[in-house]
Amino acid sequence: MFINRGRIVLQCSMEEFDSRYLEVMVNPEHVAAARALKPIHERPVFGRSVLLFDHVDRDRLAALGEVRRPSIADLFVAVMSNNAGETQPAQSLSRVTTVRQEELTK
């Protein structure tokens, strides 16, 4: 679960993480085609581009470069920097704290 400014911005199980997210180190000649698949994040690494995808077919990405499972840290950076991911309604932390303080004073 990733929380940003008191809101849940990503919540999924590790099994869902494994099936949803892939990243590809794109060969320079395929960067435009990879961007057309709407990655949720892109970063430069050693003169190449690494793009992170949500729900894109592995075989489709393999044609563009080297595919791998992203790390949790890579996904965290992508979600927090882009406000990407499935934003789910959540109470702000200040409201939860206020409610909890009221419960303690009863």
C-alpha distance (Angstrom), angle and dihedral (degrees) to the residues before:
residue distance angle dihedral
M1 . . .
F2 3.81 . .
I3 3.79 119.5 .
N4 3.81 122.7 -166.2
R5 3.80 120.6 -174.7
G6 3.78 91.8 -18.6
R7 3.80 95.3 -49.0
I8 3.78 128.4 106.8
V9 3.80 105.4 -119.7
L10 3.80 97.8 172.4
Q11 3.76 132.3 18.1
C12 3.79 122.2 169.6
S13 3.78 140.1 131.9
M14 3.80 122.0 -107.1
E15 3.81 88.7 -107.9
E16 3.80 89.9 54.9
F17 3.82 90.2 45.7
D18 3.81 89.9 54.4
S19 3.79 93.1 50.1
R20 3.82 98.6 41.0
Y21 3.79 109.6 43.0
L22 3.79 131.2 62.3
E23 3.75 133.3 159.3
V24 3.75 128.6 -156.6
M25 3.78 130.9 -159.6
V26 3.77 96.2 -140.4
N27 3.76 124.2 -142.2
P28 3.84 108.0 -122.7
E29 3.80 93.3 -113.8
H30 3.84 90.7 57.5
V31 3.82 101.4 47.9
A32 3.83 94.2 103.5
A33 3.82 92.0 49.2
A34 3.82 91.0 48.3
R35 3.80 92.2 49.6
A36 3.81 89.1 51.6
L37 3.83 87.9 63.9
K38 3.83 88.2 64.4
P39 3.80 105.4 -118.8
I40 3.78 117.3 -156.5
H41 3.81 91.2 -135.3
E42 3.78 141.4 8.5
R43 3.79 130.2 -164.7
P44 3.80 135.0 172.7
V45 3.81 118.3 -115.6
F46 3.80 122.5 177.9
G47 3.80 93.6 -24.4
R48 3.80 93.7 -48.2
S49 3.79 132.7 93.2
V50 3.80 124.3 -111.7
L51 3.80 112.6 -160.1
L52 3.80 124.9 -168.2
F53 3.80 118.9 -146.0
D54 3.78 136.1 -167.3
H55 3.83 117.7 -150.1
V56 3.82 97.9 -9.6
D57 3.80 120.0 141.4
R58 3.82 113.7 -101.6
D59 3.82 93.2 -138.2
R60 3.79 90.8 53.8
L61 3.81 90.6 52.2
A62 3.82 93.5 44.3
A63 3.80 89.0 65.9
L64 3.81 88.3 61.2
G65 3.79 101.1 49.1
E66 3.79 145.8 -66.0
V67 3.83 111.9 -14.2
R68 3.79 124.7 -156.3
R69 3.79 141.1 155.7
P70 3.84 109.6 -93.0
S71 3.77 120.9 -124.4
I72 3.80 120.4 -110.9
A73 3.82 86.9 -112.0
D74 3.83 91.5 55.3
L75 3.79 91.1 50.9
F76 3.81 91.2 46.3
V77 3.81 91.9 53.8
A78 3.82 91.3 46.6
V79 3.79 94.4 49.6
M80 3.79 95.8 43.6
S81 3.80 96.5 43.8
N82 3.80 95.4 46.5
N83 3.79 101.2 28.3
A84 3.80 81.2 -125.7
G85 3.76 124.3 153.4
E86 3.74 131.4 62.5
T87 3.76 106.9 -43.2
Q88 3.75 107.6 -150.0
P89 3.80 125.6 -166.5
A90 3.76 112.9 -100.3
Q91 3.76 137.1 162.1
S92 3.76 115.2 -102.8
L93 3.79 113.8 -102.7
S94 3.80 91.2 -120.1
R95 3.83 90.1 59.5
V96 3.80 91.6 48.1
T97 3.81 90.0 48.7
T98 3.80 91.4 49.6
V99 3.80 92.1 50.6
R100 3.81 91.2 47.7
Q101 3.83 91.7 49.8
E102 3.81 89.9 51.3
E103 3.81 89.8 51.9
L104 3.81 91.4 51.7
T105 3.80 93.9 51.5
K106 3.82 93.5 53.9
